[in-house]
Amino acid sequence: MRAMVLGGTGFIGSHLVDRLLADGHQVRVLSRSPERLRPPVPGVDYRQANLTDIPALVEALTGIEVVFHLISTTVPSTSNLDPVFDIESNLVGLVRLLQVVRDSGVRRLVYLSSGGTVYGTPEVVPIPESHPLRPICSYGIVKVAAENYLHMFHELHGLDYLVLRASNPYGERQGHYGVQGIIGTFLNKLQRGEELEVWGDGSLVRDFIHVADLARLCVQAGESARVGNYNAGSGCGHSIRAVLEGIEQAVGRKLPVTWRPGRSFDVPRVVLDIARAEADFNWHPEIGLAEGISRTWTSLGQSPTARTP
């Protein structure tokens, strides 16, 4: 498979690149910037450009069979601050990409959506793909619109596509800016000797998937001929308190936690039903939460940007 990873120098993208190479595929990356935490990977064809650079995009798509779209300029917690930017930079960019893909030789596109935001407040848990889509943040609304455009291009132009609605990916090389990814954020704060802030009593439950398991599913989605939407999570719920316990076990010391009042917009429980992905791809998450946290913590000691307090 000749694959191009849009956003292949980011957190999830870099792990997808590793998995594609390990499985013997040819890999090209289109991204705005190089990786921050490691040098270029041998054998990867890196191209640096924005999705708005149509000539560069057309050239990068030459000879590509499958595109993996992992680029996002916003995160759920900040997308509502400027919904117009969210639409212009993410949705408009996707539609432009689809127009270019339509006229190229690309046969398939795998799009990373959001299982944590497209459903809104869940009516049932675990949440199946058939659940109504009622997002309550701009990030989720844009993801739903993107899924609909993919379906439109499939119906009108025959583009094969597959949407993966990811839960809460975490793992090695995750960003730590404090706006997304509670596990990565907490571990990096500990690495810098900072306190951890928890909103509420720690009872919120979320579905955490290790990035290596998600990357493996992405590759299988790209290799397949299936079309449609799939949840991509661990299928298990873990409370924030359970996450803190796992981190405490990994770092081997008591955690400095500051407890803040709960927030009204936090959904109490979000867990994805992954039975469809398990059945259709013969795929199962392999890395449990405790092991994943331990691996992530260990990797920070090897990161060139890590600092010891």
BELLIN-V364119 format. One record per backbone hydrogen bond with DSSP energy under -1.0 kcal/mol. NH is the residue of the N-H (numbers start at 0). CO is the residue of the C=O. Records with the same first field share a line. If there is no record, write none. Layout:
BEGIN
NH = CO / CO
END
This chain:
BEGIN
2 = 25
3 = 65
4 = 27
5 = 67
6 = 29
7 = 4
9 = 6
13 = 9
14 = 10
15 = 11
16 = 12
17 = 13
18 = 14
19 = 15
20 = 16
21 = 17
22 = 18
23 = 20
24 = 19
25 = 0
27 = 2
28 = 44
29 = 4
30 = 46
43 = 40
44 = 26
46 = 28
48 = 30
52 = 49
53 = 51
56 = 52
57 = 53
58 = 54
59 = 55
60 = 56
61 = 58
63 = 60
64 = 1
65 = 1
66 = 107
67 = 3
68 = 109
69 = 5
77 = 74
78 = 74
80 = 77
85 = 81
86 = 82
87 = 83
88 = 84
89 = 85
91 = 86
93 = 89
94 = 90
95 = 91
96 = 92
97 = 93
98 = 94
99 = 95
100 = 96
101 = 97
103 = 100
106 = 64
107 = 64
108 = 159
109 = 66
110 = 161
111 = 68
112 = 163
114 = 165
117 = 113
126 = 270
130 = 127
140 = 136
141 = 137
142 = 138
143 = 139
144 = 140
145 = 141
146 = 142
147 = 143
148 = 144
149 = 145
150 = 146
151 = 147
152 = 148
153 = 149
154 = 150
155 = 151
156 = 152
157 = 153
158 = 152
159 = 106
161 = 108
162 = 227
163 = 110
164 = 229
165 = 112 / 163
166 = 231
167 = 206
169 = 208
173 = 170
184 = 180
185 = 181
186 = 182
187 = 183
188 = 184
189 = 185
190 = 186
191 = 187
192 = 189
193 = 188
195 = 255
197 = 257
199 = 259
204 = 267
205 = 237
208 = 167
210 = 169
213 = 209
214 = 210
215 = 211
216 = 212
217 = 213
218 = 214
219 = 215
220 = 216
221 = 217
222 = 218
223 = 219
227 = 160
229 = 162
231 = 164
237 = 205
239 = 203
240 = 201
242 = 238
243 = 239
244 = 240
245 = 241
246 = 242
247 = 243
248 = 244
249 = 245
250 = 246
251 = 247
256 = 254
257 = 195
259 = 197
265 = 262
269 = 204
272 = 126
277 = 273
278 = 274
279 = 275
280 = 276
291 = 287
292 = 288
293 = 289
294 = 290
295 = 291
296 = 292
297 = 293
298 = 294
299 = 295
301 = 298
305 = 302
END
